[in-house]
Amino acid sequence: MAAMADMLRAKGLTAYPTTIAKIEAGDRAVQIDELVAFAEIFEVSVDTLLGHSTGRGQDKAFQVWALVDARQQSLWQLSTNERTLRQAVTNVDSFKLNANERTVRDGAALACDAMVDAMTALVDTDEAESKIGETK
């Protein structure tokens, strides 16, 4: 209960372990902002929490936001991996490398370039992502 209260507080809500205990016991109703936070924490739709028969596979909003989340995580991971690999390539550049070592170094450099291209493709979708949920 303390961990759940901490997760709600991390989302800007006022929550205590006793709050969670009362909700679980049915002694206190869930407020709408708490319901939304619970949905985000458990990565399900509000409909799912309310017991509606919408499965995750059938829930378009859930799937779209899962895609957005995966995109954001991938961008962060690509950035971290590219920096790490690029630094390793730079570190061996001052050494005289044999043919096999050069092949590994060159392959790593190509992989860095491919990660930059992948990050560019993901960043190019920023504007569209910011408009998800807007209606025409």
Buried (B, 14 or more C-beta within 10 A) or exposed (E): BEEBBEBBEEBEBEBBEEBBBBBEEEEBEBEEEBBBBBBEEEEBBBBBBEEEEBEEEEBEEBEEBEEEEEBEEEBEEBBEEBEEBBEEBEEEEEEEEEEEEEEEBEEBBEBBEEBBEBBEEBEEEEEEBEEEEEEE
